[in-house]
Amino acid sequence: REMSEGKRVDSAGRRVKGRGNADASQNDERYAGRSGHFESVESDGGTGPSKSVEGWIIFVSGLNEETNEEDVYDKFAEYGEIKQMQLPLDRRTGFVKGYALIEYEKKPEAQKAIETENGKTLQEHTITAEWAFSKGAIKGRQSTRRRTD
């Protein structure tokens, strides 16, 4: 709605400035097409591990701060091809933060890595290996990890 001085006001009579004063018809044109359509991963609707967009990711925690990428890669590469591995470093100290994210292409490879390496030691530290993403509770285990419901 326009006032006689050429200033716009909203339905409550408040003065409106900036780009937020366009009416709904202009917004529809701006966002026409595929807006609001996002990629998603197929779901079987049950509980258990969730696949990321590209693969199956496991979360490995309890790593020694002096662990390097090669040590983690060597330990987990025997279960299948590792598509990607992230071993975050602390910016201040330059040491490993104590966890890693390892991505496998196939679920059985990731499952075998979790089953075999969970509770084992790496550089005198007991490590924990579990699914990075899960839907609901993972059967038989109490996990402190966040769920994606």
Z-matrix of the N, CA and C atoms (Angstrom, degrees):
N
C 1 1.441
C 2 1.515 1 109.04
N 3 1.321 2 117.82 1 140.45
C 4 1.459 3 123.28 2 -178.26
C 5 1.530 4 109.95 3 -106.57
N 6 1.319 5 115.78 4 143.79
C 7 1.465 6 121.14 5 172.05
C 8 1.524 7 107.80 6 -95.36
N 9 1.293 8 117.53 7 167.69
C 10 1.460 9 121.39 8 -176.97
C 11 1.527 10 112.26 9 -64.91
N 12 1.343 11 119.85 10 -27.43
C 13 1.462 12 122.00 11 179.90
C 14 1.524 13 112.06 12 -81.03
N 15 1.327 14 119.27 13 -2.26
C 16 1.454 15 122.43 14 179.36
C 17 1.525 16 113.18 15 92.23
N 18 1.330 17 118.93 16 8.33
C 19 1.460 18 122.16 17 179.60
C 20 1.519 19 108.99 18 -96.92
N 21 1.317 20 116.59 19 142.52
C 22 1.461 21 120.64 20 -179.24
C 23 1.520 22 110.64 21 -87.43
N 24 1.322 23 114.96 22 147.65
C 25 1.460 24 121.49 23 175.40
C 26 1.516 25 108.15 24 -134.70
N 27 1.327 26 116.29 25 152.93
C 28 1.460 27 119.77 26 177.97
C 29 1.526 28 110.00 27 -87.16
N 30 1.329 29 116.36 28 -174.48
C 31 1.466 30 121.00 29 -176.00
C 32 1.528 31 112.46 30 -64.51
N 33 1.341 32 117.48 31 -22.28
C 34 1.464 33 121.06 32 179.28
C 35 1.520 34 111.93 33 -90.29
N 36 1.332 35 117.45 34 0.62
C 37 1.453 36 121.00 35 178.74
C 38 1.523 37 114.30 36 88.86
N 39 1.350 38 117.36 37 6.19
C 40 1.469 39 120.51 38 179.36
C 41 1.518 40 109.80 39 -83.49
N 42 1.317 41 115.85 40 144.87
C 43 1.456 42 121.33 41 178.59
C 44 1.536 43 109.75 42 -70.68
N 45 1.329 44 117.71 43 134.69
C 46 1.461 45 122.85 44 -176.83
C 47 1.523 46 108.99 45 -117.52
N 48 1.352 47 116.19 46 130.72
C 49 1.457 48 121.08 47 178.31
C 50 1.520 49 110.04 48 -124.78
N 51 1.317 50 116.98 49 162.79
C 52 1.458 51 122.23 50 172.48
C 53 1.511 52 113.89 51 80.70
N 54 1.348 53 114.99 52 -167.83
C 55 1.461 54 121.00 53 -175.94
C 56 1.514 55 113.43 54 -72.21
N 57 1.306 56 118.13 55 -16.74
C 58 1.452 57 121.61 56 -177.20
C 59 1.514 58 114.10 57 -75.54
N 60 1.323 59 117.16 58 2.55
C 61 1.456 60 118.78 59 -175.85
C 62 1.522 61 113.63 60 -97.50
N 63 1.338 62 117.82 61 6.21
C 64 1.470 63 120.45 62 -179.92
C 65 1.520 64 109.86 63 -72.48
N 66 1.329 65 115.89 64 148.70
C 67 1.459 66 118.23 65 177.93
C 68 1.529 67 110.41 66 -79.34
N 69 1.308 68 116.85 67 170.25
C 70 1.465 69 122.34 68 -172.90
C 71 1.522 70 113.13 69 -62.95
N 72 1.324 71 117.95 70 -30.92
C 73 1.468 72 119.65 71 -177.85
C 74 1.523 73 111.75 72 -64.51
N 75 1.334 74 117.57 73 -34.68
C 76 1.458 75 120.19 74 177.81
C 77 1.530 76 110.80 75 -68.78
N 78 1.321 77 117.44 76 -37.44
C 79 1.464 78 121.20 77 178.89
C 80 1.521 79 111.62 78 -65.36
N 81 1.346 80 117.75 79 -37.15
C 82 1.455 81 120.99 80 179.37
C 83 1.520 82 111.16 81 -61.73
N 84 1.319 83 116.80 82 -41.13
C 85 1.460 84 120.54 83 179.25
C 86 1.525 85 111.00 84 -67.22
N 87 1.298 86 116.07 85 -39.70
C 88 1.464 87 120.96 86 -177.02
C 89 1.528 88 111.42 87 -64.29
N 90 1.301 89 117.12 88 -37.09
C 91 1.457 90 120.60 89 -175.50
C 92 1.528 91 113.08 90 -106.89
N 93 1.309 92 117.71 91 23.98
C 94 1.465 93 120.54 92 178.89
C 95 1.524 94 109.61 93 -71.53
N 96 1.296 95 116.84 94 154.76
C 97 1.462 96 120.57 95 178.39
C 98 1.500 97 111.91 96 108.05
N 99 1.337 98 116.97 97 -134.26
C 100 1.460 99 121.72 98 -174.13
C 101 1.516 100 113.37 99 -91.68
N 102 1.314 101 118.27 100 17.75
C 103 1.461 102 118.89 101 -178.19
C 104 1.523 103 110.00 102 -62.50
N 105 1.296 104 115.10 103 143.40
C 106 1.449 105 120.13 104 179.72
C 107 1.509 106 114.39 105 81.42
N 108 1.323 107 118.45 106 -0.76
C 109 1.462 108 122.12 107 177.76
C 110 1.526 109 107.93 108 -100.09
N 111 1.309 110 117.42 109 114.69
C 112 1.452 111 122.13 110 -176.37
C 113 1.522 112 110.28 111 -117.97
N 114 1.329 113 114.77 112 153.17
C 115 1.464 114 119.18 113 175.17
C 116 1.515 115 108.33 114 -66.70
N 117 1.301 116 116.36 115 145.88
C 118 1.454 117 119.77 116 175.34
C 119 1.521 118 108.79 117 -142.78
N 120 1.295 119 114.12 118 162.77
C 121 1.452 120 121.05 119 -179.60
C 122 1.518 121 107.60 120 -101.38
N 123 1.334 122 116.43 121 138.35
C 124 1.452 123 120.66 122 179.96
C 125 1.521 124 109.48 123 -60.18
N 126 1.300 125 116.28 124 144.62
C 127 1.460 126 121.25 125 -179.57
C 128 1.520 127 109.20 126 -129.23
N 129 1.330 128 115.11 127 138.37
C 130 1.460 129 118.50 128 177.29
C 131 1.526 130 110.86 129 -88.24
N 132 1.336 131 116.65 130 -2.39
C 133 1.454 132 120.97 131 175.63
C 134 1.514 133 114.34 132 85.07
N 135 1.325 134 119.20 133 -7.98
C 136 1.452 135 121.35 134 -178.22
C 137 1.512 136 112.57 135 -93.83
N 138 1.331 137 115.18 136 -171.81
C 139 1.458 138 120.08 137 176.32
C 140 1.517 139 109.05 138 -94.38
N 141 1.306 140 115.95 139 170.03
C 142 1.455 141 121.02 140 179.48
C 143 1.510 142 111.69 141 120.34
N 144 1.329 143 116.91 142 -164.64
C 145 1.462 144 119.88 143 -176.41
C 146 1.526 145 112.15 144 -69.20
N 147 1.338 146 114.77 145 150.37
C 148 1.463 147 121.34 146 176.31
C 149 1.516 148 109.00 147 -111.37
N 150 1.315 149 115.31 148 140.87
C 151 1.456 150 121.15 149 177.48
C 152 1.517 151 108.32 150 -83.75
N 153 1.330 152 117.00 151 138.52
C 154 1.455 153 119.46 152 172.17
C 155 1.522 154 107.47 153 -77.11
N 156 1.305 155 117.88 154 -178.44
C 157 1.459 156 120.97 155 -177.95
C 158 1.531 157 110.99 156 -60.69
N 159 1.324 158 117.48 157 -36.55
C 160 1.464 159 120.17 158 -175.00
C 161 1.524 160 115.38 159 -108.28
N 162 1.321 161 119.33 160 -22.49
C 163 1.452 162 119.12 161 -176.62
C 164 1.518 163 112.36 162 -171.31
N 165 1.326 164 115.30 163 -165.76
C 166 1.465 165 123.09 164 -178.70
C 167 1.515 166 108.13 165 -103.90
N 168 1.333 167 117.21 166 120.38
C 169 1.461 168 121.99 167 -173.67
C 170 1.522 169 110.22 168 -108.08
N 171 1.326 170 114.77 169 131.51
C 172 1.462 171 119.68 170 174.02
C 173 1.529 172 108.66 171 -110.87
N 174 1.320 173 114.86 172 149.73
C 175 1.462 174 123.36 173 -179.58
C 176 1.519 175 107.43 174 -108.68
N 177 1.316 176 116.64 175 120.36
C 178 1.464 177 122.04 176 -179.49
C 179 1.522 178 107.33 177 -112.27
N 180 1.325 179 117.35 178 120.18
C 181 1.461 180 121.46 179 -178.86
C 182 1.524 181 110.32 180 -121.72
N 183 1.328 182 114.98 181 168.56
C 184 1.459 183 121.01 182 180.00
C 185 1.517 184 113.04 183 85.62
N 186 1.332 185 117.77 184 18.36
C 187 1.461 186 120.94 185 -178.62
C 188 1.529 187 110.96 186 -74.20
N 189 1.303 188 115.73 187 144.54
C 190 1.454 189 122.70 188 174.45
C 191 1.527 190 108.52 189 -63.68
N 192 1.312 191 117.61 190 142.62
C 193 1.469 192 120.82 191 -178.74
C 194 1.529 193 113.10 192 -64.06
N 195 1.326 194 117.55 193 -19.25
C 196 1.459 195 120.74 194 -179.95
C 197 1.536 196 112.52 195 -98.57
N 198 1.326 197 116.67 196 7.66
C 199 1.463 198 121.18 197 176.70
C 200 1.523 199 108.63 198 -66.76
N 201 1.329 200 116.69 199 140.80
C 202 1.461 201 118.67 200 175.70
C 203 1.527 202 110.17 201 -112.53
N 204 1.331 203 115.22 202 170.00
C 205 1.461 204 121.40 203 -176.77
C 206 1.518 205 112.50 204 -58.38
N 207 1.314 206 115.88 205 -38.05
C 208 1.465 207 120.59 206 -177.72
C 209 1.533 208 111.30 207 -63.69
N 210 1.327 209 116.84 208 -40.42
C 211 1.469 210 120.59 209 179.36
C 212 1.531 211 111.34 210 -61.82
N 213 1.332 212 116.23 211 -45.89
C 214 1.461 213 120.94 212 -179.09
C 215 1.526 214 109.64 213 -67.79
N 216 1.326 215 116.78 214 -43.29
C 217 1.467 216 121.13 215 -179.57
C 218 1.526 217 110.36 216 -60.29
N 219 1.339 218 117.01 217 -47.00
C 220 1.465 219 120.97 218 -179.38
C 221 1.526 220 111.57 219 -60.67
N 222 1.326 221 116.96 220 -38.48
C 223 1.462 222 120.86 221 -177.68
C 224 1.535 223 111.96 222 -70.15
N 225 1.343 224 117.75 223 -35.75
C 226 1.459 225 120.69 224 -174.01
C 227 1.524 226 114.30 225 -103.07
N 228 1.325 227 119.50 226 -9.97
C 229 1.469 228 121.99 227 -178.44
C 230 1.522 229 112.66 228 -71.56
N 231 1.311 230 117.87 229 -21.19
C 232 1.464 231 120.04 230 -178.13
C 233 1.530 232 112.88 231 -70.35
N 234 1.334 233 117.77 232 -12.30
C 235 1.463 234 120.62 233 -178.30
C 236 1.525 235 112.67 234 -94.15
N 237 1.316 236 117.44 235 -9.31
C 238 1.456 237 121.63 236 179.25
C 239 1.513 238 110.14 237 155.66
N 240 1.326 239 114.12 238 175.84
C 241 1.462 240 119.14 239 -179.08
C 242 1.526 241 110.03 240 -71.86
N 243 1.322 242 115.79 241 125.67
C 244 1.460 243 121.65 242 177.38
C 245 1.521 244 107.28 243 -86.14
N 246 1.338 245 115.61 244 116.39
C 247 1.462 246 119.88 245 179.92
C 248 1.521 247 111.18 246 -74.87
N 249 1.327 248 115.45 247 -39.47
C 250 1.460 249 120.17 248 -177.28
C 251 1.523 250 108.48 249 -156.63
N 252 1.337 251 115.34 250 146.38
C 253 1.457 252 119.56 251 177.22
C 254 1.520 253 108.79 252 -140.07
N 255 1.313 254 116.49 253 134.98
C 256 1.457 255 121.47 254 177.61
C 257 1.518 256 107.97 255 -121.78
N 258 1.313 257 115.34 256 128.57
C 259 1.456 258 122.92 257 179.33
C 260 1.535 259 106.42 258 -128.76
N 261 1.337 260 117.47 259 85.16
C 262 1.466 261 121.19 260 -173.59
C 263 1.526 262 112.80 261 -62.71
N 264 1.325 263 114.83 262 140.84
C 265 1.458 264 122.37 263 178.44
C 266 1.517 265 109.97 264 -108.60
N 267 1.328 266 115.54 265 147.28
C 268 1.456 267 121.69 266 174.41
C 269 1.533 268 107.51 267 -75.32
N 270 1.314 269 117.92 268 125.13
C 271 1.466 270 120.88 269 -177.25
C 272 1.521 271 113.23 270 -62.69
N 273 1.321 272 115.85 271 -36.52
C 274 1.461 273 120.08 272 -176.13
C 275 1.530 274 111.96 273 -73.47
N 276 1.329 275 116.61 274 -46.61
C 277 1.468 276 119.81 275 -174.94
C 278 1.525 277 113.08 276 -95.33
N 279 1.318 278 117.87 277 -25.78
C 280 1.457 279 121.25 278 -176.75
C 281 1.516 280 113.16 279 83.53
N 282 1.341 281 117.34 280 0.03
C 283 1.458 282 121.35 281 178.96
C 284 1.526 283 110.52 282 -89.88
N 285 1.336 284 115.42 283 163.26
C 286 1.462 285 122.24 284 177.06
C 287 1.527 286 109.27 285 -64.19
N 288 1.321 287 116.21 286 141.32
C 289 1.464 288 121.22 287 -179.73
C 290 1.518 289 112.95 288 -73.24
N 291 1.313 290 118.29 289 -13.39
C 292 1.462 291 120.31 290 176.59
C 293 1.512 292 114.52 291 110.17
N 294 1.326 293 117.49 292 4.09
C 295 1.458 294 119.47 293 178.44
C 296 1.526 295 110.16 294 -145.43
N 297 1.329 296 114.38 295 164.29
C 298 1.467 297 121.15 296 178.06
C 299 1.516 298 109.00 297 -143.71
N 300 1.314 299 115.88 298 151.83
C 301 1.460 300 122.95 299 173.44
C 302 1.519 301 106.78 300 -115.91
N 303 1.327 302 115.83 301 122.81
C 304 1.461 303 121.41 302 -176.62
C 305 1.522 304 108.37 303 -121.55
N 306 1.333 305 116.13 304 128.35
C 307 1.456 306 121.30 305 -176.80
C 308 1.526 307 111.29 306 -111.31
N 309 1.326 308 115.29 307 125.46
C 310 1.465 309 123.11 308 175.08
C 311 1.524 310 108.52 309 -109.33
N 312 1.320 311 116.72 310 152.81
C 313 1.460 312 120.12 311 178.17
C 314 1.526 313 111.47 312 -77.22
N 315 1.327 314 117.12 313 -34.25
C 316 1.467 315 120.79 314 -175.00
C 317 1.526 316 111.10 315 -113.49
N 318 1.321 317 115.25 316 140.22
C 319 1.459 318 121.66 317 -179.19
C 320 1.530 319 112.79 318 -60.89
N 321 1.349 320 120.16 319 -43.87
C 322 1.469 321 118.92 320 -179.01
C 323 1.538 322 113.09 321 -60.13
N 324 1.330 323 116.79 322 -32.76
C 325 1.478 324 119.91 323 177.91
C 326 1.520 325 110.17 324 -65.61
N 327 1.321 326 116.21 325 -46.91
C 328 1.464 327 120.45 326 179.77
C 329 1.527 328 110.53 327 -65.07
N 330 1.325 329 117.00 328 -40.97
C 331 1.465 330 121.80 329 179.68
C 332 1.529 331 110.75 330 -60.68
N 333 1.324 332 116.41 331 -44.57
C 334 1.469 333 121.32 332 179.99
C 335 1.531 334 110.67 333 -63.97
N 336 1.340 335 117.06 334 -40.10
C 337 1.463 336 120.88 335 178.26
C 338 1.526 337 110.78 336 -62.61
N 339 1.324 338 117.12 337 -42.31
C 340 1.464 339 121.12 338 179.55
C 341 1.522 340 110.24 339 -65.51
N 342 1.321 341 116.20 340 -49.55
C 343 1.467 342 120.31 341 -177.47
C 344 1.526 343 112.07 342 -61.09
N 345 1.330 344 117.15 343 -38.49
C 346 1.461 345 120.98 344 -175.54
C 347 1.523 346 112.82 345 -82.18
N 348 1.318 347 117.56 346 -42.29
C 349 1.470 348 120.29 347 -171.66
C 350 1.525 349 115.19 348 -92.77
N 351 1.316 350 118.97 349 -16.20
C 352 1.463 351 120.51 350 179.87
C 353 1.527 352 110.00 351 -62.93
N 354 1.329 353 116.92 352 122.71
C 355 1.461 354 122.09 353 -179.73
C 356 1.513 355 114.33 354 89.59
N 357 1.327 356 118.17 355 -5.92
C 358 1.470 357 121.40 356 177.85
C 359 1.531 358 109.53 357 -79.76
N 360 1.330 359 115.99 358 172.65
C 361 1.465 360 119.65 359 179.56
C 362 1.524 361 111.00 360 -108.72
N 363 1.322 362 114.08 361 148.79
C 364 1.456 363 123.19 362 174.70
C 365 1.516 364 106.19 363 -140.13
N 366 1.306 365 116.74 364 117.19
C 367 1.470 366 123.53 365 -176.90
C 368 1.530 367 111.27 366 51.95
N 369 1.315 368 115.47 367 50.99
C 370 1.462 369 124.51 368 175.36
C 371 1.529 370 114.29 369 65.54
N 372 1.332 371 118.50 370 16.40
C 373 1.459 372 122.69 371 175.30
C 374 1.519 373 108.79 372 -120.27
N 375 1.339 374 116.44 373 136.84
C 376 1.453 375 120.64 374 176.01
C 377 1.521 376 108.26 375 -78.25
N 378 1.316 377 116.08 376 125.72
C 379 1.466 378 119.91 377 -178.08
C 380 1.525 379 110.90 378 -103.23
N 381 1.312 380 115.69 379 154.85
C 382 1.454 381 123.00 380 176.16
C 383 1.513 382 107.57 381 -117.38
N 384 1.316 383 117.15 382 130.10
C 385 1.463 384 122.19 383 177.45
C 386 1.517 385 107.98 384 -121.29
N 387 1.333 386 116.34 385 127.37
C 388 1.462 387 121.85 386 179.51
C 389 1.518 388 109.45 387 -152.78
N 390 1.322 389 115.65 388 170.10
C 391 1.456 390 120.42 389 179.22
C 392 1.513 391 109.41 390 -66.01
N 393 1.327 392 116.78 391 137.56
C 394 1.457 393 120.75 392 178.47
C 395 1.522 394 111.01 393 -73.28
N 396 1.342 395 117.44 394 -34.79
C 397 1.460 396 121.79 395 -179.12
C 398 1.520 397 108.97 396 -128.17
N 399 1.331 398 115.85 397 135.85
C 400 1.459 399 118.55 398 177.64
C 401 1.519 400 110.07 399 -143.15
N 402 1.328 401 115.08 400 152.48
C 403 1.459 402 122.57 401 175.60
C 404 1.517 403 106.47 402 -102.62
N 405 1.297 404 117.13 403 113.12
C 406 1.453 405 119.39 404 179.66
C 407 1.519 406 110.76 405 72.04
N 408 1.311 407 116.16 406 -163.09
C 409 1.466 408 121.06 407 -178.96
C 410 1.519 409 110.48 408 -80.50
N 411 1.307 410 115.51 409 142.79
C 412 1.454 411 120.27 410 173.96
C 413 1.521 412 106.26 411 -87.69
N 414 1.313 413 116.34 412 125.18
C 415 1.459 414 121.07 413 -171.93
C 416 1.526 415 112.77 414 -56.41
N 417 1.338 416 113.89 415 134.24
C 418 1.454 417 120.59 416 175.24
C 419 1.510 418 115.85 417 79.57
N 420 1.337 419 117.59 418 8.95
C 421 1.459 420 117.36 419 -177.03
C 422 1.528 421 110.92 420 -144.70
N 423 1.312 422 115.71 421 136.68
C 424 1.459 423 121.21 422 171.15
C 425 1.516 424 106.42 423 -93.13
N 426 1.303 425 116.70 424 118.33
C 427 1.458 426 120.78 425 -176.61
C 428 1.514 427 110.05 426 -116.44
N 429 1.322 428 116.83 427 145.26
C 430 1.458 429 121.75 428 176.28
C 431 1.518 430 110.56 429 -93.26
N 432 1.331 431 117.12 430 -0.78
C 433 1.460 432 120.65 431 -178.61
C 434 1.517 433 111.24 432 -74.06
N 435 1.310 434 115.11 433 152.80
C 436 1.457 435 122.27 434 179.56
C 437 1.526 436 110.16 435 -73.48
N 438 1.325 437 116.44 436 144.29
C 439 1.464 438 121.25 437 179.90
C 440 1.517 439 110.15 438 -102.69
N 441 1.325 440 116.21 439 153.80
C 442 1.461 441 121.88 440 175.88
C 443 1.517 442 108.22 441 -111.52
N 444 1.312 443 116.92 442 85.56
C 445 1.481 444 121.76 443 -179.41
C 446 1.495 445 110.77 444 -90.11
